[in-house]
Amino acid sequence: MDKIIVITGATATGKTEISIELAKTLNGEIISADSMMVYKYMDIGTAKPTVEERQGIPHYLIDIKYPNEKFDAKEFVEQAKRKITDIQKKGKVPIIVGGTWLYIQSLLYGLSDAPEGNWEIREKLYKKSNQQLFEQLEKIDPEYAKKIHLNDKKRIVRALEVFYTTGKPFSTFHKKEKKPVLNFKGFVFERPRDEIMHRIEKRVNSMIEKGLIEEVEFLVEKGYSDSIVSMQAIGYKELLPYLEGKIDFEEAKNNIIKNTKSFAKRQIRTFRSKFKDDNDRWNFLNVSQKNNLINYILNKL
């Protein structure tokens, strides 16, 4: 099979477990499309599959960067394409798995014409509050501001960075209709919204039981608390004020749950709006209603 398989969808829909089963069935190997799993030491809060959970299936683009190192969509595409070629040369099936829409979009449809990251500008922007940044964005690019949430600091910063680099609103770089640059079949995992919210609550409690607080303490001790991208990850940024004694544990935990739920809702909206018109390549699956999801996927390939 020369076709690439893509499994994406909102957080807590069950992508990891099913993709591993699919890889075992198809003699496949997995390339992670998760912007935070690239970082070493950030295991529990990113829901990174353990070595045991991977069940011998090779996983790539996991643990390739230290938390203070830079990583972006351009580097993801470059590394992912190399891995795809390597996997196919072995006669195996590349399976892209993850919920970072920008990475998946860039890999499958080509990178945006927007300029590369300007880390000097980015570092200055990250020091400002979400509210300050969002108000700037509303003034210079109201069209893009309507598409993202106040809490989505990463995308807000990127949009401002592009504007301050080029003088053009970020939304103007999204006008072109793009055609796929790779041969793929995509599956967007969905569940009823209340089920996803319940699974998120369970997951956050499980992460804390597994040692999420200790993981964040370790990152702070290693000097990574000021890393501008990695420490914006949900599950990490909420615990920093707790470790500094600014808020209590219950508030920190509730903030993780609240922000994860908001993130999942944004993912759901994004995947539906971006891929819904490409029915030849994308299948939206309610994984709660499929008895044998592996067979269903195989029949769609």
C-alpha positions as CSV (number, residue, x, y, z in Angstrom):
1,M,0.0,0.0,0.0
2,D,1.5,3.3,-1.1
3,K,-1.2,5.3,0.6
4,I,-0.6,7.1,3.9
5,I,-3.1,6.7,6.7
6,V,-4.0,9.7,8.9
7,I,-5.8,9.4,12.2
8,T,-6.7,12.7,13.9
9,G,-9.5,14.2,16.0
10,A,-10.0,15.9,19.3
11,T,-8.1,15.0,22.5
12,A,-9.4,12.0,24.4
13,T,-11.2,10.4,21.5
14,G,-8.9,7.3,21.6
15,K,-6.5,7.9,18.7
16,T,-3.5,6.3,20.4
17,E,-4.9,2.9,21.2
18,I,-6.7,2.4,17.9
19,S,-3.7,3.5,15.8
20,I,-1.5,1.0,17.5
21,E,-4.0,-1.8,16.8
22,L,-4.2,-0.6,13.2
23,A,-0.4,-0.6,12.9
24,K,-0.2,-4.2,14.2
25,T,-2.9,-5.2,11.6
26,L,-1.3,-3.4,8.6
27,N,2.4,-3.9,9.4
28,G,2.5,-0.1,10.0
29,E,4.7,2.4,11.8
30,I,3.4,5.5,13.5
31,I,4.5,9.2,13.0
32,S,3.3,11.4,15.8
33,A,1.6,14.7,14.7
34,D,1.4,16.1,18.2
35,S,3.2,19.4,18.8
36,M,4.0,18.6,22.5
37,M,5.0,15.0,22.3
38,V,8.2,16.1,20.5
39,Y,9.5,17.2,23.9
40,K,11.6,15.1,26.2
41,Y,10.5,14.8,29.9
42,M,6.9,15.8,29.0
43,D,5.3,12.4,29.2
44,I,2.3,12.4,31.5
45,G,0.8,15.7,30.6
46,T,1.0,15.1,26.9
47,A,-0.6,11.6,27.2
48,K,2.5,10.2,25.5
49,P,2.2,6.5,25.0
50,T,4.7,4.6,27.1
51,V,7.0,2.0,25.6
52,E,4.8,-0.7,26.9
53,E,1.7,0.9,25.4
54,R,3.3,1.1,22.0
55,Q,3.4,-2.7,21.9
56,G,6.6,-2.8,19.8
57,I,5.2,-0.5,17.1
58,P,7.8,2.1,16.2
59,H,6.8,5.7,17.0
60,Y,8.6,8.6,15.4
61,L,8.8,12.4,16.2
62,I,8.4,11.7,19.9
63,D,11.1,12.8,22.4
64,I,13.2,14.5,19.7
65,K,13.6,18.0,21.4
66,Y,14.4,19.4,24.8
67,P,11.6,21.6,26.2
68,N,13.6,24.8,25.5
69,E,14.3,23.9,21.9
70,K,12.4,25.2,18.9
71,F,10.1,23.1,16.8
72,D,7.5,24.2,14.2
73,A,5.3,23.1,11.4
74,K,8.1,23.5,8.8
75,E,10.5,21.2,10.7
76,F,7.6,18.7,11.4
77,V,6.9,18.5,7.6
78,E,10.6,18.0,6.8
79,Q,11.1,15.2,9.4
80,A,7.7,13.6,8.7
81,K,8.3,13.3,5.0
82,R,11.7,11.7,5.7
83,K,10.1,9.2,8.0
84,I,7.3,8.4,5.5
85,T,9.9,7.6,2.9
86,D,11.9,5.4,5.3
87,I,8.8,3.5,6.4
88,Q,7.7,2.9,2.8
89,K,11.1,1.7,1.8
90,K,10.8,-1.0,4.4
91,G,7.5,-2.1,2.8
92,K,5.5,-0.8,5.8
93,V,2.5,1.6,6.1
94,P,3.1,5.1,7.5
95,I,0.3,6.1,9.9
96,I,0.2,9.7,11.0
97,V,-1.5,10.1,14.4
98,G,-2.2,13.2,16.4
99,G,-4.4,16.2,17.0
100,T,-2.2,19.1,15.9
101,W,-4.2,20.4,13.0
102,L,-1.5,22.8,11.7
103,Y,1.0,20.0,11.4
104,I,-1.4,17.7,9.6
105,Q,-2.6,20.4,7.3
106,S,0.9,21.5,6.4
107,L,2.1,17.9,5.7
108,L,-0.9,16.9,3.6
109,Y,-1.7,20.1,1.8
110,G,1.6,22.0,1.9
111,L,3.0,24.7,4.1
112,S,1.5,28.2,4.2
113,D,3.2,31.0,2.4
114,A,3.5,32.8,5.7
115,P,7.1,33.5,6.8
116,E,9.0,31.3,9.1
117,G,8.9,31.9,12.8
118,N,10.6,35.0,14.2
119,W,11.7,33.9,17.6
120,E,12.8,37.3,18.8
121,I,9.3,38.7,18.2
122,R,7.7,35.6,19.5
123,E,9.5,35.7,22.8
124,K,8.4,39.3,23.4
125,L,4.8,38.5,22.6
126,Y,4.7,35.5,24.9
127,K,5.5,37.7,27.8
128,K,2.2,39.5,27.4
129,S,-1.2,38.3,28.7
130,N,-3.7,36.5,26.5
131,Q,-6.1,39.5,26.8
132,Q,-3.4,42.0,25.6
133,L,-2.5,39.8,22.7
134,F,-6.0,39.1,21.6
135,E,-6.9,42.8,21.7
136,Q,-4.0,43.5,19.4
137,L,-5.1,40.7,17.0
138,E,-8.7,42.0,16.9
139,K,-7.3,45.4,15.7
140,I,-4.9,44.2,13.0
141,D,-6.7,41.0,11.8
142,P,-10.3,40.8,13.0
143,E,-11.1,38.1,10.4
144,Y,-8.6,35.7,12.0
145,A,-9.5,36.8,15.6
146,K,-13.0,35.5,15.0
147,K,-11.7,32.0,14.2
148,I,-9.7,31.5,17.4
149,H,-10.3,31.6,21.1
150,L,-8.8,34.0,23.6
151,N,-7.0,31.1,25.4
152,D,-5.3,29.9,22.2
153,K,-2.1,31.8,22.9
154,K,0.0,29.8,20.4
155,R,-2.1,30.8,17.4
156,I,-2.6,34.4,18.6
157,V,1.2,34.8,18.9
158,R,1.8,33.2,15.5
159,A,-0.8,35.6,13.8
160,L,0.8,38.6,15.5
161,E,4.3,37.5,14.6
162,V,3.4,37.1,10.9
163,F,1.8,40.6,10.9
164,Y,4.8,42.3,12.5
165,T,7.1,40.4,10.1
166,T,5.3,41.1,6.9
167,G,2.8,43.9,7.6
168,K,0.0,41.6,6.3
169,P,-2.8,40.1,8.3
170,F,-2.3,36.3,8.9
171,S,-5.7,35.6,7.4
172,T,-4.5,36.7,4.0
173,F,-2.1,33.8,3.8
174,H,-5.1,31.4,4.2
175,K,-7.0,32.5,1.1
176,K,-5.6,30.0,-1.4
177,E,-7.5,26.7,-1.8
178,K,-4.9,23.9,-1.5
179,K,-4.9,20.5,-3.0
180,P,-3.3,17.5,-1.3
181,V,0.4,17.0,-1.9
182,L,0.4,13.4,-0.6
183,N,-1.6,10.3,-1.3
184,F,-3.5,9.7,1.9
185,K,-6.7,8.5,3.5
186,G,-7.8,10.3,6.6
187,F,-10.0,9.4,9.6
188,V,-11.3,12.0,12.1
189,F,-12.2,10.4,15.3
190,E,-15.3,11.8,17.1
191,R,-17.4,11.0,20.1
192,P,-20.5,12.6,21.7
193,R,-19.4,15.9,23.3
194,D,-20.5,14.9,26.8
195,E,-18.5,11.7,26.5
196,I,-15.4,13.5,25.5
197,M,-15.8,15.9,28.4
198,H,-16.2,13.0,30.8
199,R,-13.1,11.2,29.4
200,I,-11.1,14.5,29.8
201,E,-12.0,14.6,33.5
202,K,-11.0,11.0,34.0
203,R,-7.8,11.6,32.0
204,V,-6.7,14.6,34.1
205,N,-7.3,12.8,37.4
206,S,-5.3,9.8,36.0
207,M,-2.5,12.1,35.0
208,I,-2.3,13.5,38.5
209,E,-2.3,10.0,40.0
210,K,0.5,9.0,37.6
211,G,2.7,11.9,38.8
212,L,1.9,15.0,36.7
213,I,2.8,17.4,39.5
214,E,6.2,15.7,40.0
215,E,6.8,15.9,36.3
216,V,6.2,19.6,36.3
217,E,8.4,20.0,39.4
218,F,11.2,18.2,37.5
219,L,10.8,20.5,34.5
220,V,11.0,23.5,36.8
221,E,14.1,22.1,38.5
222,K,15.7,21.6,35.1
223,G,15.1,25.3,34.3
224,Y,12.4,24.8,31.7
225,S,9.7,26.8,33.3
226,D,10.3,29.8,31.0
227,S,10.3,27.8,27.8
228,I,8.0,29.9,25.6
229,V,6.3,27.1,23.7
230,S,6.6,23.8,25.6
231,M,5.4,25.3,28.9
232,Q,2.3,26.7,27.2
233,A,1.1,23.1,27.0
234,I,-2.1,22.4,28.9
235,G,-1.4,20.5,32.1
236,Y,1.9,22.3,32.6
237,K,1.1,26.0,32.5
238,E,-1.8,25.6,35.0
239,L,0.4,23.8,37.5
240,L,3.2,26.5,37.6
241,P,1.1,29.0,39.6
242,Y,0.2,26.1,42.0
243,L,3.9,25.3,42.5
244,E,4.6,29.0,43.1
245,G,2.0,29.1,45.8
246,K,-0.3,31.5,43.9
247,I,-3.3,29.1,43.7
248,D,-4.4,25.9,45.5
249,F,-4.3,22.5,44.0
250,E,-8.1,22.2,43.3
251,E,-8.0,25.4,41.3
252,A,-5.0,24.2,39.3
253,K,-6.7,20.9,38.6
254,N,-10.0,22.6,37.6
255,N,-8.0,24.9,35.3
256,I,-6.4,21.9,33.5
257,I,-9.8,20.3,33.0
258,K,-11.5,23.6,31.9
259,N,-8.7,24.4,29.4
260,T,-8.5,20.9,28.0
261,K,-12.3,20.9,27.4
262,S,-12.0,24.3,25.6
263,F,-9.1,22.9,23.6
264,A,-11.1,19.9,22.6
265,K,-14.1,22.0,21.5
266,R,-11.7,24.1,19.3
267,Q,-10.3,21.0,17.8
268,I,-13.8,19.6,17.0
269,R,-14.7,22.9,15.2
270,T,-11.4,23.0,13.3
271,F,-11.5,19.5,12.0
272,R,-15.2,19.8,10.9
273,S,-14.6,23.1,9.1
274,K,-11.3,22.2,7.5
275,F,-11.9,18.7,6.2
276,K,-15.7,18.3,5.9
277,D,-15.8,19.1,2.1
278,D,-13.1,16.6,1.2
279,N,-15.2,13.5,1.5
280,D,-13.1,11.5,-0.9
281,R,-10.2,11.6,1.5
282,W,-11.7,12.2,5.0
283,N,-14.0,9.9,7.0
284,F,-15.6,11.3,10.2
285,L,-16.0,8.4,12.6
286,N,-18.0,8.3,15.8
287,V,-15.8,5.8,17.5
288,S,-18.4,5.2,20.2
289,Q,-20.8,3.7,17.7
290,K,-18.4,1.4,15.8
291,N,-18.1,-2.1,17.1
292,N,-15.1,-3.1,15.0
293,L,-13.3,0.1,14.1
294,I,-10.3,-1.6,12.7
295,N,-12.4,-3.5,10.1
296,Y,-14.3,-0.3,9.3
297,I,-11.1,1.6,8.6
298,L,-9.7,-1.3,6.5
299,N,-12.8,-1.3,4.4
300,K,-12.4,2.4,3.7
301,L,-8.8,2.2,2.5
